[in-house]
Amino acid sequence: MNPENQAITKEAQLEWSGEYMVDGCGFKLTIDGKDYKPEDEAVIGDEFKQEETTIPVKVTYIETGEMIDRRCGLSTQDRSMPGIRITYIEKL
């Protein structure tokens, strides 16, 4: 974790797997080979909601230091990922 709780800017891969209400799992970001879950996915615009593809993005975020587990779809498996708070995101 970023000990000073400072914003970090990196290139990442953004994946959308659908709305939670229709058995999707929302957004996941892969940064430097590690998966992260945004704590507030509403800050990510609808233009990023493209299923079955990953979108290269530049993201500015703060590590929350907490694990986020959103049970989704029909799966009961643990989907815990480190949480991040996105402050800025754009397509590359």
mmCIF file as gemmi writes it, N, C-alpha and C atoms, coordinates in Angstrom:
data_model
loop_
_atom_site.group_PDB
_atom_site.id
_atom_site.type_symbol
_atom_site.label_atom_id
_atom_site.label_alt_id
_atom_site.label_comp_id
_atom_site.label_asym_id
_atom_site.label_entity_id
_atom_site.label_seq_id
_atom_site.pdbx_PDB_ins_code
_atom_site.Cartn_x
_atom_site.Cartn_y
_atom_site.Cartn_z
_atom_site.occupancy
_atom_site.B_iso_or_equiv
_atom_site.pdbx_formal_charge
_atom_site.auth_seq_id
_atom_site.auth_asym_id
_atom_site.pdbx_PDB_model_num
ATOM 1 N N . MET Axp A 1 ? 0.836 -1.185 0 1 0 ? 1 A 1
ATOM 2 C CA . MET Axp A 1 ? 0 0 0 1 0 ? 1 A 1
ATOM 3 C C . MET Axp A 1 ? 0.878 1.245 0 1 0 ? 1 A 1
ATOM 4 N N . ASN Axp A 2 ? 0.37 2.287 -0.592 1 0 ? 2 A 1
ATOM 5 C CA . ASN Axp A 2 ? 1.021 3.579 -0.654 1 0 ? 2 A 1
ATOM 6 C C . ASN Axp A 2 ? 0.95 4.219 0.734 1 0 ? 2 A 1
ATOM 7 N N . PRO Axp A 3 ? 2.037 4.257 1.49 1 0 ? 3 A 1
ATOM 8 C CA . PRO Axp A 3 ? 1.978 4.667 2.892 1 0 ? 3 A 1
ATOM 9 C C . PRO Axp A 3 ? 1.523 6.105 3.118 1 0 ? 3 A 1
ATOM 10 N N . GLU Axp A 4 ? 1.771 6.997 2.195 1 0 ? 4 A 1
ATOM 11 C CA . GLU Axp A 4 ? 1.373 8.389 2.383 1 0 ? 4 A 1
ATOM 12 C C . GLU Axp A 4 ? -0.033 8.655 1.871 1 0 ? 4 A 1
ATOM 13 N N . ASN Axp A 5 ? -0.716 7.624 1.358 1 0 ? 5 A 1
ATOM 14 C CA . ASN Axp A 5 ? -2.068 7.771 0.824 1 0 ? 5 A 1
ATOM 15 C C . ASN Axp A 5 ? -2.098 8.815 -0.294 1 0 ? 5 A 1
ATOM 16 N N . GLN Axp A 6 ? -1.047 8.818 -1.107 1 0 ? 6 A 1
ATOM 17 C CA . GLN Axp A 6 ? -0.926 9.776 -2.195 1 0 ? 6 A 1
ATOM 18 C C . GLN Axp A 6 ? -1.515 9.202 -3.467 1 0 ? 6 A 1
ATOM 19 N N . ALA Axp A 7 ? -1.967 10.104 -4.329 1 0 ? 7 A 1
ATOM 20 C CA . ALA Axp A 7 ? -2.507 9.685 -5.62 1 0 ? 7 A 1
ATOM 21 C C . ALA Axp A 7 ? -1.381 9.135 -6.492 1 0 ? 7 A 1
ATOM 22 N N . ILE Axp A 8 ? -1.698 8.081 -7.222 1 0 ? 8 A 1
ATOM 23 C CA . ILE Axp A 8 ? -0.764 7.407 -8.121 1 0 ? 8 A 1
ATOM 24 C C . ILE Axp A 8 ? -1.387 7.455 -9.512 1 0 ? 8 A 1
ATOM 25 N N . THR Axp A 9 ? -0.594 7.727 -10.543 1 0 ? 9 A 1
ATOM 26 C CA . THR Axp A 9 ? -1.086 7.699 -11.918 1 0 ? 9 A 1
ATOM 27 C C . THR Axp A 9 ? -0.337 6.615 -12.671 1 0 ? 9 A 1
ATOM 28 N N . LYS Axp A 10 ? -1.099 5.717 -13.298 1 0 ? 10 A 1
ATOM 29 C CA . LYS Axp A 10 ? -0.495 4.607 -14.046 1 0 ? 10 A 1
ATOM 30 C C . LYS Axp A 10 ? -1.372 4.25 -15.236 1 0 ? 10 A 1
ATOM 31 N N . GLU Axp A 11 ? -0.773 3.509 -16.172 1 0 ? 11 A 1
ATOM 32 C CA . GLU Axp A 11 ? -1.555 2.899 -17.238 1 0 ? 11 A 1
ATOM 33 C C . GLU Axp A 11 ? -2.115 1.594 -16.706 1 0 ? 11 A 1
ATOM 34 N N . ALA Axp A 12 ? -3.311 1.246 -17.174 1 0 ? 12 A 1
ATOM 35 C CA . ALA Axp A 12 ? -3.991 0.056 -16.664 1 0 ? 12 A 1
ATOM 36 C C . ALA Axp A 12 ? -4.898 -0.519 -17.737 1 0 ? 12 A 1
ATOM 37 N N . GLN Axp A 13 ? -5.44 -1.689 -17.443 1 0 ? 13 A 1
ATOM 38 C CA . GLN Axp A 13 ? -6.454 -2.322 -18.281 1 0 ? 13 A 1
ATOM 39 C C . GLN Axp A 13 ? -7.758 -2.325 -17.496 1 0 ? 13 A 1
ATOM 40 N N . LEU Axp A 14 ? -8.819 -1.785 -18.096 1 0 ? 14 A 1
ATOM 41 C CA . LEU Axp A 14 ? -10.126 -1.718 -17.448 1 0 ? 14 A 1
ATOM 42 C C . LEU Axp A 14 ? -11.042 -2.762 -18.073 1 0 ? 14 A 1
ATOM 43 N N . GLU Axp A 15 ? -11.683 -3.54 -17.227 1 0 ? 15 A 1
ATOM 44 C CA . GLU Axp A 15 ? -12.592 -4.591 -17.701 1 0 ? 15 A 1
ATOM 45 C C . GLU Axp A 15 ? -13.974 -4.37 -17.097 1 0 ? 15 A 1
ATOM 46 N N . TRP Axp A 16 ? -14.993 -4.465 -17.943 1 0 ? 16 A 1
ATOM 47 C CA . TRP Axp A 16 ? -16.393 -4.328 -17.531 1 0 ? 16 A 1
ATOM 48 C C . TRP Axp A 16 ? -17.07 -5.679 -17.737 1 0 ? 16 A 1
ATOM 49 N N . SER Axp A 17 ? -17.724 -6.179 -16.694 1 0 ? 17 A 1
ATOM 50 C CA . SER Axp A 17 ? -18.384 -7.484 -16.831 1 0 ? 17 A 1
ATOM 51 C C . SER Axp A 17 ? -19.889 -7.402 -16.6 1 0 ? 17 A 1
ATOM 52 N N . GLY Axp A 18 ? -20.455 -6.215 -16.676 1 0 ? 18 A 1
ATOM 53 C CA . GLY Axp A 18 ? -21.906 -6.068 -16.604 1 0 ? 18 A 1
ATOM 54 C C . GLY Axp A 18 ? -22.399 -5.513 -15.279 1 0 ? 18 A 1
ATOM 55 N N . GLU Axp A 19 ? -23.657 -5.072 -15.304 1 0 ? 19 A 1
ATOM 56 C CA . GLU Axp A 19 ? -24.308 -4.497 -14.124 1 0 ? 19 A 1
ATOM 57 C C . GLU Axp A 19 ? -24.549 -5.575 -13.07 1 0 ? 19 A 1
ATOM 58 N N . TYR Axp A 20 ? -24.398 -5.206 -11.808 1 0 ? 20 A 1
ATOM 59 C CA . TYR Axp A 20 ? -24.629 -6.145 -10.707 1 0 ? 20 A 1
ATOM 60 C C . TYR Axp A 20 ? -26.059 -6.674 -10.713 1 0 ? 20 A 1
ATOM 61 N N . MET Axp A 21 ? -27.026 -5.817 -11.056 1 0 ? 21 A 1
ATOM 62 C CA . MET Axp A 21 ? -28.429 -6.227 -10.986 1 0 ? 21 A 1
ATOM 63 C C . MET Axp A 21 ? -28.797 -7.283 -12.027 1 0 ? 21 A 1
ATOM 64 N N . VAL Axp A 22 ? -27.951 -7.49 -13.021 1 0 ? 22 A 1
ATOM 65 C CA . VAL Axp A 22 ? -28.202 -8.54 -14.014 1 0 ? 22 A 1
ATOM 66 C C . VAL Axp A 22 ? -27.063 -9.563 -14.003 1 0 ? 22 A 1
ATOM 67 N N . ASP Axp A 23 ? -26.575 -9.859 -12.81 1 0 ? 23 A 1
ATOM 68 C CA . ASP Axp A 23 ? -25.559 -10.887 -12.576 1 0 ? 23 A 1
ATOM 69 C C . ASP Axp A 23 ? -24.177 -10.56 -13.131 1 0 ? 23 A 1
ATOM 70 N N . GLY Axp A 24 ? -23.912 -9.291 -13.373 1 0 ? 24 A 1
ATOM 71 C CA . GLY Axp A 24 ? -22.572 -8.886 -13.777 1 0 ? 24 A 1
ATOM 72 C C . GLY Axp A 24 ? -21.707 -8.634 -12.548 1 0 ? 24 A 1
ATOM 73 N N . CYS Axp A 25 ? -20.456 -8.295 -12.787 1 0 ? 25 A 1
ATOM 74 C CA . CYS Axp A 25 ? -19.519 -8.049 -11.68 1 0 ? 25 A 1
ATOM 75 C C . CYS Axp A 25 ? -18.89 -6.661 -11.738 1 0 ? 25 A 1
ATOM 76 N N . GLY Axp A 26 ? -19.45 -5.759 -12.542 1 0 ? 26 A 1
ATOM 77 C CA . GLY Axp A 26 ? -18.961 -4.386 -12.569 1 0 ? 26 A 1
ATOM 78 C C . GLY Axp A 26 ? -17.577 -4.248 -13.182 1 0 ? 26 A 1
ATOM 79 N N . PHE Axp A 27 ? -16.807 -3.294 -12.666 1 0 ? 27 A 1
ATOM 80 C CA . PHE Axp A 27 ? -15.479 -2.976 -13.195 1 0 ? 27 A 1
ATOM 81 C C . PHE Axp A 27 ? -14.363 -3.638 -12.388 1 0 ? 27 A 1
ATOM 82 N N . LYS Axp A 28 ? -13.278 -3.914 -13.108 1 0 ? 28 A 1
ATOM 83 C CA . LYS Axp A 28 ? -12.032 -4.388 -12.494 1 0 ? 28 A 1
ATOM 84 C C . LYS Axp A 28 ? -10.9 -3.698 -13.241 1 0 ? 28 A 1
ATOM 85 N N . LEU Axp A 29 ? -9.904 -3.227 -12.509 1 0 ? 29 A 1
ATOM 86 C CA . LEU Axp A 29 ? -8.716 -2.627 -13.108 1 0 ? 29 A 1
ATOM 87 C C . LEU Axp A 29 ? -7.522 -3.533 -12.872 1 0 ? 29 A 1
ATOM 88 N N . THR Axp A 30 ? -6.722 -3.735 -13.9 1 0 ? 30 A 1
ATOM 89 C CA . THR Axp A 30 ? -5.474 -4.476 -13.757 1 0 ? 30 A 1
ATOM 90 C C . THR Axp A 30 ? -4.334 -3.477 -13.946 1 0 ? 30 A 1
ATOM 91 N N . ILE Axp A 31 ? -3.543 -3.32 -12.885 1 0 ? 31 A 1
ATOM 92 C CA . ILE Axp A 31 ? -2.436 -2.368 -12.874 1 0 ? 31 A 1
ATOM 93 C C . ILE Axp A 31 ? -1.17 -3.137 -12.517 1 0 ? 31 A 1
ATOM 94 N N . ASP Axp A 32 ? -0.181 -3.096 -13.401 1 0 ? 32 A 1
ATOM 95 C CA . ASP Axp A 32 ? 1.081 -3.815 -13.178 1 0 ? 32 A 1
ATOM 96 C C . ASP Axp A 32 ? 0.833 -5.286 -12.85 1 0 ? 32 A 1
ATOM 97 N N . GLY Axp A 33 ? -0.132 -5.911 -13.538 1 0 ? 33 A 1
ATOM 98 C CA . GLY Axp A 33 ? -0.404 -7.333 -13.364 1 0 ? 33 A 1
ATOM 99 C C . GLY Axp A 33 ? -1.233 -7.693 -12.144 1 0 ? 33 A 1
ATOM 100 N N . LYS Axp A 34 ? -1.697 -6.708 -11.384 1 0 ? 34 A 1
ATOM 101 C CA . LYS Axp A 34 ? -2.481 -6.968 -10.177 1 0 ? 34 A 1
ATOM 102 C C . LYS Axp A 34 ? -3.889 -6.396 -10.349 1 0 ? 34 A 1
ATOM 103 N N . ASP Axp A 35 ? -4.903 -7.162 -9.913 1 0 ? 35 A 1
ATOM 104 C CA . ASP Axp A 35 ? -6.295 -6.738 -10.044 1 0 ? 35 A 1
ATOM 105 C C . ASP Axp A 35 ? -6.726 -5.88 -8.863 1 0 ? 35 A 1
ATOM 106 N N . TYR Axp A 36 ? -7.504 -4.834 -9.171 1 0 ? 36 A 1
ATOM 107 C CA . TYR Axp A 36 ? -8.044 -3.913 -8.169 1 0 ? 36 A 1
ATOM 108 C C . TYR Axp A 36 ? -9.526 -3.691 -8.427 1 0 ? 36 A 1
ATOM 109 N N . LYS Axp A 37 ? -10.268 -3.393 -7.366 1 0 ? 37 A 1
ATOM 110 C CA . LYS Axp A 37 ? -11.696 -3.097 -7.461 1 0 ? 37 A 1
ATOM 111 C C . LYS Axp A 37 ? -11.912 -1.638 -7.073 1 0 ? 37 A 1
ATOM 112 N N . PRO Axp A 38 ? -12.513 -0.83 -7.969 1 0 ? 38 A 1
ATOM 113 C CA . PRO Axp A 38 ? -12.834 0.546 -7.594 1 0 ? 38 A 1
ATOM 114 C C . PRO Axp A 38 ? -13.906 0.557 -6.512 1 0 ? 38 A 1
ATOM 115 N N . GLU Axp A 39 ? -13.73 1.407 -5.487 1 0 ? 39 A 1
ATOM 116 C CA . GLU Axp A 39 ? -14.712 1.443 -4.407 1 0 ? 39 A 1
ATOM 117 C C . GLU Axp A 39 ? -15.997 2.138 -4.841 1 0 ? 39 A 1
ATOM 118 N N . ASP Axp A 40 ? -15.923 3.093 -5.758 1 0 ? 40 A 1
ATOM 119 C CA . ASP Axp A 40 ? -17.108 3.789 -6.243 1 0 ? 40 A 1
ATOM 120 C C . ASP Axp A 40 ? -17.097 3.743 -7.765 1 0 ? 40 A 1
ATOM 121 N N . GLU Axp A 41 ? -17.72 2.714 -8.323 1 0 ? 41 A 1
ATOM 122 C CA . GLU Axp A 41 ? -17.69 2.513 -9.767 1 0 ? 41 A 1
ATOM 123 C C . GLU Axp A 41 ? -18.49 3.563 -10.522 1 0 ? 41 A 1
ATOM 124 N N . ALA Axp A 42 ? -19.329 4.332 -9.827 1 0 ? 42 A 1
ATOM 125 C CA . ALA Axp A 42 ? -20.141 5.356 -10.48 1 0 ? 42 A 1
ATOM 126 C C . ALA Axp A 42 ? -19.291 6.484 -11.068 1 0 ? 42 A 1
ATOM 127 N N . VAL Axp A 43 ? -18.045 6.635 -10.611 1 0 ? 43 A 1
ATOM 128 C CA . VAL Axp A 43 ? -17.181 7.683 -11.157 1 0 ? 43 A 1
ATOM 129 C C . VAL Axp A 43 ? -16.638 7.307 -12.535 1 0 ? 43 A 1
ATOM 130 N N . ILE Axp A 44 ? -16.815 6.056 -12.942 1 0 ? 44 A 1
ATOM 131 C CA . ILE Axp A 44 ? -16.366 5.59 -14.257 1 0 ? 44 A 1
ATOM 132 C C . ILE Axp A 44 ? -17.543 5.744 -15.217 1 0 ? 44 A 1
ATOM 133 N N . GLY Axp A 45 ? -17.356 6.522 -16.267 1 0 ? 45 A 1
ATOM 134 C CA . GLY Axp A 45 ? -18.438 6.841 -17.201 1 0 ? 45 A 1
ATOM 135 C C . GLY Axp A 45 ? -18.956 5.642 -17.985 1 0 ? 45 A 1
ATOM 136 N N . ASP Axp A 46 ? -20.178 5.801 -18.5 1 0 ? 46 A 1
ATOM 137 C CA . ASP Axp A 46 ? -20.815 4.743 -19.285 1 0 ? 46 A 1
ATOM 138 C C . ASP Axp A 46 ? -20.026 4.386 -20.541 1 0 ? 46 A 1
ATOM 139 N N . GLU Axp A 47 ? -19.228 5.324 -21.049 1 0 ? 47 A 1
ATOM 140 C CA . GLU Axp A 47 ? -18.453 5.041 -22.261 1 0 ? 47 A 1
ATOM 141 C C . GLU Axp A 47 ? -17.418 3.939 -22.038 1 0 ? 47 A 1
ATOM 142 N N . PHE Axp A 48 ? -17.146 3.602 -20.785 1 0 ? 48 A 1
ATOM 143 C CA . PHE Axp A 48 ? -16.199 2.529 -20.465 1 0 ? 48 A 1
ATOM 144 C C . PHE Axp A 48 ? -16.89 1.168 -20.336 1 0 ? 48 A 1
ATOM 145 N N . LYS Axp A 49 ? -18.21 1.137 -20.42 1 0 ? 49 A 1
ATOM 146 C CA . LYS Axp A 49 ? -18.959 -0.115 -20.237 1 0 ? 49 A 1
ATOM 147 C C . LYS Axp A 49 ? -19.018 -0.88 -21.551 1 0 ? 49 A 1
ATOM 148 N N . GLN Axp A 50 ? -17.936 -1.592 -21.85 1 0 ? 50 A 1
ATOM 149 C CA . GLN Axp A 50 ? -17.826 -2.399 -23.056 1 0 ? 50 A 1
ATOM 150 C C . GLN Axp A 50 ? -17.498 -3.823 -22.639 1 0 ? 50 A 1
ATOM 151 N N . GLU Axp A 51 ? -18.491 -4.706 -22.796 1 0 ? 51 A 1
ATOM 152 C CA . GLU Axp A 51 ? -18.29 -6.093 -22.368 1 0 ? 51 A 1
ATOM 153 C C . GLU Axp A 51 ? -17.384 -6.847 -23.329 1 0 ? 51 A 1
ATOM 154 N N . GLU Axp A 52 ? -16.756 -7.879 -22.797 1 0 ? 52 A 1
ATOM 155 C CA . GLU Axp A 52 ? -15.911 -8.809 -23.551 1 0 ? 52 A 1
ATOM 156 C C . GLU Axp A 52 ? -14.709 -8.131 -24.199 1 0 ? 52 A 1
ATOM 157 N N . THR Axp A 53 ? -14.232 -7.079 -23.576 1 0 ? 53 A 1
ATOM 158 C CA . THR Axp A 53 ? -13.014 -6.432 -24.046 1 0 ? 53 A 1
ATOM 159 C C . THR Axp A 53 ? -12.36 -5.724 -22.864 1 0 ? 53 A 1
ATOM 160 N N . THR Axp A 54 ? -11.075 -5.502 -22.968 1 0 ? 54 A 1
ATOM 161 C CA . THR Axp A 54 ? -10.408 -4.674 -21.965 1 0 ? 54 A 1
ATOM 162 C C . THR Axp A 54 ? -10.028 -3.368 -22.645 1 0 ? 54 A 1
ATOM 163 N N . ILE Axp A 55 ? -10.092 -2.293 -21.89 1 0 ? 55 A 1
ATOM 164 C CA . ILE Axp A 55 ? -9.818 -0.967 -22.426 1 0 ? 55 A 1
ATOM 165 C C . ILE Axp A 55 ? -8.544 -0.437 -21.778 1 0 ? 55 A 1
ATOM 166 N N . PRO Axp A 56 ? -7.544 -0.061 -22.589 1 0 ? 56 A 1
ATOM 167 C CA . PRO Axp A 56 ? -6.354 0.553 -22.005 1 0 ? 56 A 1
ATOM 168 C C . PRO Axp A 56 ? -6.704 1.958 -21.516 1 0 ? 56 A 1
ATOM 169 N N . VAL Axp A 57 ? -6.33 2.259 -20.281 1 0 ? 57 A 1
ATOM 170 C CA . VAL Axp A 57 ? -6.663 3.544 -19.671 1 0 ? 57 A 1
ATOM 171 C C . VAL Axp A 57 ? -5.461 4.104 -18.925 1 0 ? 57 A 1
ATOM 172 N N . LYS Axp A 58 ? -5.529 5.401 -18.66 1 0 ? 58 A 1
ATOM 173 C CA . LYS Axp A 58 ? -4.622 6.041 -17.704 1 0 ? 58 A 1
ATOM 174 C C . LYS Axp A 58 ? -5.499 6.407 -16.52 1 0 ? 58 A 1
ATOM 175 N N . VAL Axp A 59 ? -5.1 5.976 -15.34 1 0 ? 59 A 1
ATOM 176 C CA . VAL Axp A 59 ? -5.93 6.166 -14.152 1 0 ? 59 A 1
ATOM 177 C C . VAL Axp A 59 ? -5.108 6.794 -13.031 1 0 ? 59 A 1
ATOM 178 N N . THR Axp A 60 ? -5.732 7.729 -12.341 1 0 ? 60 A 1
ATOM 179 C CA . THR Axp A 60 ? -5.151 8.293 -11.124 1 0 ? 60 A 1
ATOM 180 C C . THR Axp A 60 ? -6.004 7.795 -9.975 1 0 ? 60 A 1
ATOM 181 N N . TYR Axp A 61 ? -5.348 7.228 -8.968 1 0 ? 61 A 1
ATOM 182 C CA . TYR Axp A 61 ? -6.092 6.57 -7.894 1 0 ? 61 A 1
ATOM 183 C C . TYR Axp A 61 ? -5.334 6.655 -6.576 1 0 ? 61 A 1
ATOM 184 N N . ILE Axp A 62 ? -6.074 6.355 -5.515 1 0 ? 62 A 1
ATOM 185 C CA . ILE Axp A 62 ? -5.504 6.249 -4.176 1 0 ? 62 A 1
ATOM 186 C C . ILE Axp A 62 ? -5.831 4.855 -3.659 1 0 ? 62 A 1
ATOM 187 N N . GLU Axp A 63 ? -4.837 4.147 -3.159 1 0 ? 63 A 1
ATOM 188 C CA . GLU Axp A 63 ? -5.085 2.832 -2.565 1 0 ? 63 A 1
ATOM 189 C C . GLU Axp A 63 ? -5.819 3.026 -1.241 1 0 ? 63 A 1
ATOM 190 N N . THR Axp A 64 ? -6.902 2.278 -1.032 1 0 ? 64 A 1
ATOM 191 C CA . THR Axp A 64 ? -7.697 2.446 0.189 1 0 ? 64 A 1
ATOM 192 C C . THR Axp A 64 ? -7.151 1.634 1.354 1 0 ? 64 A 1
ATOM 193 N N . GLY Axp A 65 ? -6.36 0.606 1.057 1 0 ? 65 A 1
ATOM 194 C CA . GLY Axp A 65 ? -5.852 -0.26 2.118 1 0 ? 65 A 1
ATOM 195 C C . GLY Axp A 65 ? -6.864 -1.291 2.573 1 0 ? 65 A 1
ATOM 196 N N . GLU Axp A 66 ? -8.016 -1.357 1.899 1 0 ? 66 A 1
ATOM 197 C CA . GLU Axp A 66 ? -9.063 -2.314 2.255 1 0 ? 66 A 1
ATOM 198 C C . GLU Axp A 66 ? -9.314 -3.266 1.096 1 0 ? 66 A 1
ATOM 199 N N . MET Axp A 67 ? -9.76 -4.46 1.43 1 0 ? 67 A 1
ATOM 200 C CA . MET Axp A 67 ? -10.172 -5.425 0.416 1 0 ? 67 A 1
ATOM 201 C C . MET Axp A 67 ? -11.652 -5.196 0.123 1 0 ? 67 A 1
ATOM 202 N N . ILE Axp A 68 ? -12.019 -5.283 -1.145 1 0 ? 68 A 1
ATOM 203 C CA . ILE Axp A 68 ? -13.421 -5.161 -1.546 1 0 ? 68 A 1
ATOM 204 C C . ILE Axp A 68 ? -13.857 -6.506 -2.094 1 0 ? 68 A 1
ATOM 205 N N . ASP Axp A 69 ? -14.933 -7.046 -1.54 1 0 ? 69 A 1
ATOM 206 C CA . ASP Axp A 69 ? -15.489 -8.326 -2 1 0 ? 69 A 1
ATOM 207 C C . ASP Axp A 69 ? -16.93 -8.093 -2.417 1 0 ? 69 A 1
ATOM 208 N N . ARG Axp A 70 ? -17.159 -8.116 -3.725 1 0 ? 70 A 1
ATOM 209 C CA . ARG Axp A 70 ? -18.516 -7.969 -4.235 1 0 ? 70 A 1
ATOM 210 C C . ARG Axp A 70 ? -18.915 -9.311 -4.827 1 0 ? 70 A 1
ATOM 211 N N . ARG Axp A 71 ? -19.766 -10.036 -4.12 1 0 ? 71 A 1
ATOM 212 C CA . ARG Axp A 71 ? -20.272 -11.303 -4.657 1 0 ? 71 A 1
ATOM 213 C C . ARG Axp A 71 ? -21.184 -10.945 -5.819 1 0 ? 71 A 1
ATOM 214 N N . CYS Axp A 72 ? -20.967 -11.575 -6.947 1 0 ? 72 A 1
ATOM 215 C CA . CYS Axp A 72 ? -21.743 -11.194 -8.121 1 0 ? 72 A 1
ATOM 216 C C . CYS Axp A 72 ? -22.017 -12.411 -8.988 1 0 ? 72 A 1
ATOM 217 N N . GLY Axp A 73 ? -22.949 -12.224 -9.901 1 0 ? 73 A 1
ATOM 218 C CA . GLY Axp A 73 ? -23.342 -13.324 -10.757 1 0 ? 73 A 1
ATOM 219 C C . GLY Axp A 73 ? -23.925 -14.448 -9.928 1 0 ? 73 A 1
ATOM 220 N N . LEU Axp A 74 ? -23.792 -15.639 -10.407 1 0 ? 74 A 1
ATOM 221 C CA . LEU Axp A 74 ? -24.296 -16.81 -9.696 1 0 ? 74 A 1
ATOM 222 C C . LEU Axp A 74 ? -23.206 -17.444 -8.847 1 0 ? 74 A 1
ATOM 223 N N . SER Axp A 75 ? -22.045 -16.847 -8.841 1 0 ? 75 A 1
ATOM 224 C CA . SER Axp A 75 ? -20.904 -17.408 -8.126 1 0 ? 75 A 1
ATOM 225 C C . SER Axp A 75 ? -20.947 -17.061 -6.642 1 0 ? 75 A 1
ATOM 226 N N . THR Axp A 76 ? -20.526 -18.003 -5.837 1 0 ? 76 A 1
ATOM 227 C CA . THR Axp A 76 ? -20.383 -17.734 -4.407 1 0 ? 76 A 1
ATOM 228 C C . THR Axp A 76 ? -18.905 -17.645 -4.021 1 0 ? 76 A 1
ATOM 229 N N . GLN Axp A 77 ? -18.018 -17.728 -5.02 1 0 ? 77 A 1
ATOM 230 C CA . GLN Axp A 77 ? -16.588 -17.692 -4.726 1 0 ? 77 A 1
ATOM 231 C C . GLN Axp A 77 ? -16.148 -16.294 -4.289 1 0 ? 77 A 1
ATOM 232 N N . ASP Axp A 78 ? -15.116 -16.265 -3.507 1 0 ? 78 A 1
ATOM 233 C CA . ASP Axp A 78 ? -14.539 -15.02 -3.012 1 0 ? 78 A 1
ATOM 234 C C . ASP Axp A 78 ? -13.9 -14.268 -4.172 1 0 ? 78 A 1
ATOM 235 N N . ARG Axp A 79 ? -14.318 -13.046 -4.392 1 0 ? 79 A 1
ATOM 236 C CA . ARG Axp A 79 ? -13.767 -12.212 -5.453 1 0 ? 79 A 1
ATOM 237 C C . ARG Axp A 79 ? -13.084 -10.979 -4.854 1 0 ? 79 A 1
ATOM 238 N N . SER Axp A 80 ? -12.507 -11.133 -3.665 1 0 ? 80 A 1
ATOM 239 C CA . SER Axp A 80 ? -11.873 -10.004 -2.978 1 0 ? 80 A 1
ATOM 240 C C . SER Axp A 80 ? -10.69 -9.465 -3.771 1 0 ? 80 A 1
ATOM 241 N N . MET Axp A 81 ? -10.627 -8.147 -3.847 1 0 ? 81 A 1
ATOM 242 C CA . MET Axp A 81 ? -9.512 -7.462 -4.498 1 0 ? 81 A 1
ATOM 243 C C . MET Axp A 81 ? -9.17 -6.228 -3.672 1 0 ? 81 A 1
ATOM 244 N N . PRO Axp A 82 ? -7.925 -5.775 -3.746 1 0 ? 82 A 1
ATOM 245 C CA . PRO Axp A 82 ? -7.584 -4.521 -3.073 1 0 ? 82 A 1
ATOM 246 C C . PRO Axp A 82 ? -8.435 -3.385 -3.646 1 0 ? 82 A 1
ATOM 247 N N . GLY Axp A 83 ? -8.912 -2.52 -2.769 1 0 ? 83 A 1
ATOM 248 C CA . GLY Axp A 83 ? -9.748 -1.404 -3.198 1 0 ? 83 A 1
ATOM 249 C C . GLY Axp A 83 ? -8.932 -0.179 -3.566 1 0 ? 83 A 1
ATOM 250 N N . ILE Axp A 84 ? -9.435 0.545 -4.577 1 0 ? 84 A 1
ATOM 251 C CA . ILE Axp A 84 ? -8.835 1.823 -4.951 1 0 ? 84 A 1
ATOM 252 C C . ILE Axp A 84 ? -9.936 2.866 -5.111 1 0 ? 84 A 1
ATOM 253 N N . ARG Axp A 85 ? -9.57 4.113 -4.871 1 0 ? 85 A 1
ATOM 254 C CA . ARG Axp A 85 ? -10.476 5.252 -5.073 1 0 ? 85 A 1
ATOM 255 C C . ARG Axp A 85 ? -9.97 5.989 -6.311 1 0 ? 85 A 1
ATOM 256 N N . ILE Axp A 86 ? -10.751 5.967 -7.376 1 0 ? 86 A 1
ATOM 257 C CA . ILE Axp A 86 ? -10.346 6.605 -8.628 1 0 ? 86 A 1
ATOM 258 C C . ILE Axp A 86 ? -10.625 8.102 -8.553 1 0 ? 86 A 1
ATOM 259 N N . THR Axp A 87 ? -9.606 8.903 -8.901 1 0 ? 87 A 1
ATOM 260 C CA . THR Axp A 87 ? -9.804 10.35 -8.954 1 0 ? 87 A 1
ATOM 261 C C . THR Axp A 87 ? -9.856 10.857 -10.389 1 0 ? 87 A 1
ATOM 262 N N . TYR Axp A 88 ? -9.307 10.071 -11.338 1 0 ? 88 A 1
ATOM 263 C CA . TYR Axp A 88 ? -9.331 10.456 -12.748 1 0 ? 88 A 1
ATOM 264 C C . TYR Axp A 88 ? -9.089 9.215 -13.591 1 0 ? 88 A 1
ATOM 265 N N . ILE Axp A 89 ? -9.819 9.127 -14.72 1 0 ? 89 A 1
ATOM 266 C CA . ILE Axp A 89 ? -9.598 8.01 -15.642 1 0 ? 89 A 1
ATOM 267 C C . ILE Axp A 89 ? -9.863 8.49 -17.061 1 0 ? 89 A 1
ATOM 268 N N . GLU Axp A 90 ? -9.011 8.069 -17.992 1 0 ? 90 A 1
ATOM 269 C CA . GLU Axp A 90 ? -9.217 8.4 -19.401 1 0 ? 90 A 1
ATOM 270 C C . GLU Axp A 90 ? -8.749 7.236 -20.261 1 0 ? 90 A 1
ATOM 271 N N . LYS Axp A 91 ? -9.375 7.099 -21.435 1 0 ? 91 A 1
ATOM 272 C CA . LYS Axp A 91 ? -8.951 6.074 -22.393 1 0 ? 91 A 1
ATOM 273 C C . LYS Axp A 91 ? -7.628 6.491 -23.012 1 0 ? 91 A 1
ATOM 274 N N . LEU Axp A 92 ? -6.799 5.495 -23.295 1 0 ? 92 A 1
ATOM 275 C CA . LEU Axp A 92 ? -5.526 5.766 -23.989 1 0 ? 92 A 1
ATOM 276 C C . LEU Axp A 92 ? -5.731 5.664 -25.487 1 0 ? 92 A 1
